[in-house]
Amino acid sequence: MQTRCNNLLAPSIALTAVVLLGGCVERRVWIETDPPGALVWLNDTQVGRSPVDVSITHHGIYDVRIEKEGFEPLVTSADTNGPIWDSVPLDFFVEILPIDAKCEARWKFLLSPRDDSEVALVGRATDLRDRLRVEGERKPADGLSEGEERFEKLQEAVEGKPQDPSLMPKAVPESAPPAPTVPPSQLP
């Protein structure tokens, strides 16, 4: 009986040690820009000026925003494309094994010089105006958009026209009913 317990105890201790002394998986993204020195944001969190090395928790697609004075801002997304051993369910075993694993993604972005001439400025303003017009013209098939309906209801209220009863404020009675009283014998 003593031998049987020792045979089970050794593997249990070894398994416990492996789990407690598990390894570490380090995931990093190295971000470079041409020209260097641009401010970099990952998922709306500023991470520094390029070139920058960032630690990430999981592989996947990240929103990237890059800005530098004199250059067009760049808003895009990038994928880290992790190794096969860092995907479910293999990542669980890599995390608990007593090894240190590293994986790194490298991204390089080319920034375009900003054209601040009057012609370019007018062109960007025209593009923005046209995009806003197209968005403003999109209406639901049943007529007015939700914002336009609200505006009309508010306009009716201001002009004293008939209103939607759901928009009317609730009347508060002038004399509220008295609060219920509890006899002292029923107080805790």
N, C-alpha and C positions, 0 to 999 in steps of 0.2 A: 504494500500500500504506500509506503514511504517513497519508493521509486516512482510510482505513478504520479504522485503529487509533484515531485521534482521535475518530471518530464513535462508537465503542463505549466509549471511555474517559469521555467526558462524562456519558452516562447512568449508567454504573457509579458514578461519583463522586457524582452527584446521589442515586442510590438509597441509597448508603452513608450520605450525610449525613442523609437523611430517617430512616433506621433509627436512626442514632446520636443524632440530635437529636430523637428521637420526643417526642411530647407527653406529657401527663399526664392521667389521669382521676381526679378526686377525688370519692369517694362519701361522703356524710355523712348522719347521722340526727340531727334536732333533736327532743329529747324534753322535753315539758312535762307537768306534773301540776297538777291543781287540788285542793288547795292546793299551792303550790310548796315546795321544800325536802325532797322525799322522796328516799330513797336508791334508785338505779336500778341494776339488774343486766341485762346482755345476755348470754345464753348462759352464765350462772353466773359472769360477770366483772363486778365492781363498776365502774361507769363514772363515778359521781359523784352529786351532788345535782341535782335538777331546778330550773330548766331546764338541760339539758346538751346539748352538741353533741358527737357521737361520729363518728370516722372509721371506716368499714367497708371491708373488702376486696372483698366481693361482695354483690350484691343477693340477696335471698331472704327466707325466714321466720326470724325470730329469736325465741328464748324471752325473755320480759320478766318481771322480778320487781320490784315497787315496794313499799317499806315506809316508813311514817311513823308516828311515835308518835301514838297516839290515833285511828288510822285502820286499817281492815281491810287486811291485806296483799293485793296484787293479783298474781296469777300468770296470765299470758296469753301469747299469741304475736302478733307483728305482722309484716307483709310490707312490704318497701321498694318493691316495684313499680317497678323501674328502667325507664328509657326504652328504646325499641326499639334505639337505636344501641349500647346497653350490653349486648346479648345476643349469644350465639354465633351466627354467626361475625363479626358486625359489630364486636364489641368489639376484635378483633385489629387491624382497620384504624384504629379510633379511637386505640388505644394507640400505633401507630407513626407516625401523622400528626403533624406538628409543630404541634399545637394543644393548648390546655388545655381540657378538658371537665369540667364540674361537674354533679353531680346530687345533689339533696337530698330526703330524705323527712322529713315532719313528723308526729310522733305526739303526741296529747294524751290523757291518761288522767285520768278523774275518780275520786277516791278517796272511799270511803264512810266516814263516821264510825263508829268502833268502839263498839258498845254493850256496856259492861262491867257491866251490871246482872246480878243473880243469875239472873234468868229467862233472859237471853240466854246466860249462861255454861252453865247447865244444858242449854239447848237445843243448844248446840254440842257439849257432852259427850255428850248422847244421840245426836246425829247421828254422831259419831265411833264410839261404841260399836256402833251399828247397822251402820255400814259395815264395821267390823272383824269383826262376827259373820257378815255375808254373805260376806266374803272367807274366813273360817275354815271356813265350811260348804261351800265349793267343793272338791269332791274329784274325783279322776279316776274314770272309770267302772269301773275295776278294783278299787276299794276305797280303801286308805289312800293318802294323799299321800306324797311322798318324805320329807318331814320327819317324818311320823308313823311311817313304816317305820324310819327311823334311830333315832327315840326308842325304839321297841319293841325293836330290836336291842340298844341300849345298856342298856335296862332288863333284858333277859334276861342280858346279860353281868354286870351288877351282882348279880343274884339267883342266878347260877350255873346258869341253865337252858341247854339246848343252844343253841349259837350257830351262826351262819353261818360256815363255814370261811374265807371270804374276809376276815372281820374279825379272825381269829386272828393274833397276831403270829408272824412267822417265827422259828423256833428258830435260834439261832446256835451252831455247834459249839464245844465247849469248847476243843478244840485245833485251831487253824486249820492247814491244810497249810503246809509251809515255802514261803517265797517262792522262785521259781526264781532260780538264780544264773547269772551269765554269766562264763565264764572270762575272765581278764584279757587273753588274746590277742584276744578278740573285742570288747573295749571300743573305742569310737571315739577 
